[in-house]
Amino acid sequence: MVVQKLRYKYSLEILLSVAQLPRATFYYHLKKQRQADKYETAKAEIKAIFHENKGRYGYRRITVELTRRKIFINHKTVQKLMKQLGLVCCVRIKKYHSYKGEVGKIAPNLLNRDFYAQKPNEKWVTDVTEFSLFGKKLYLSPILDLHSGYLVSYTISERPVLSMVTDMLNKAFINIPDNTNLILHSDQGWQYQHKQYQRMLRNKGIRQSMSRKGNCLDNAVMENFFGILKSELLYLQKFESMEQFKHELENYLDYYNNRRIKTKLKGLPPAVYRQQALMAS
């Protein structure tokens, strides 16, 4: 025992002399290293939340979820811990453009970048995006409610045909009565200039709105949704076939509506927030 203590004493002296550290500084760092990590539990929960959501949650939503799990740390600490754990979200890419010139009537820009909606079914936005995998293409045509970002309806098609958007409308129309006077905004894609599409909106009592030519910011909420979708699905998973991707896409859209929380919706998913608003009205 005496020999071991002497060896430890002399080895410590050598370390101090080589490192040229004050003795107090050395013992401070030695003690700190021996202390348990006070964020050990938080780190485990952050990793669990991140992987449960397939890497789709950033530090803000993870902070909300931690609070639900009775772990109270601020968002800056969560951001720092995620960086330490190497948990980072993917970047986004550009979307599919369906503009083919003026093939029909261009509607005015009624929305005018006012993306705030006081209640559900006041303002909707729509667009089409493209997925290219395995030498094939798949197209998604959704409608979002600007009140909560709720996915009102969608269609998935192998070709960007007119029936893709008309079927989407028919599904959406089930959720609302006639003559609500809501605004449905899109870009100037050829589908939205088509007479049949425009006639369906008029017959339902919906006001059509279009972005200005080549101005994607006029439909920024839809652009943002497509960016999130591709970041959280297309770039985070590997797919073996287009059929598998389509299945995962449908699963993601259900997840987005019913389970993916939003900080601006008080930590609720769109479907729950929408239902609360409808019950309150």
BELFEN-V14637 format. One line per field, one symbol per residue. phi: phi as a letter, one per 40 degrees, with the letter a starting at -180 (. if undefined). psi: psi as a letter, one per 40 degrees, with the letter a starting at -180 (. if undefined). burial: 1 if it has 24 or more other C-alpha atoms within 12 Angstrom, else 0. A space follows every 50 residues. Layout:
BEGIN
phi=???
psi=???
burial=???
END
This chain:
BEGIN
phi=.ccccccccccccccccccfbcdcccccccccccccccbdcccccccccd cccfgccccccccccccccgbbbccccccccccccgcbcccbbcbcbbcb gcbacccccccfgcccbcacgbabbaabbbbbafgbbbbbbbbbcccbgc ccaabbacbcbccdcccdcdcccccbccfcgccbbaccddcccccccccc ccccgbccbbccdgbcccbcccdcccccdcccbccbbbbcaccccccccc cccccccbbccbccbggbcdccccccccccc
psi=ddddddddddddddddddefiidddddddddddeiiheeddddddddddd ddefeehaddddddddddefhgiiddddddddddefhiiiiiiiihhehf aheahhiigddfegehhdiifdhiiiihiihhifeiiihhhihihedeeh hdiiihieigidddddddddddddeiiifefihhiaafiddeeidddddd dddefhhhiiiihfgdeefddddddddddddecdeeihieiddddddddd dddddddedhihdefffiiddddddddddd.
burial=00000000000000000000000000000000000000000110111011 00111111111111110000001000011011000011100000111110 00000110111011101011111111111110000001111111111111 11111110011101111110011000000001111111111111001101 10010111111100010111111111111111110100000000110110 0110111111110000111111110000000
END
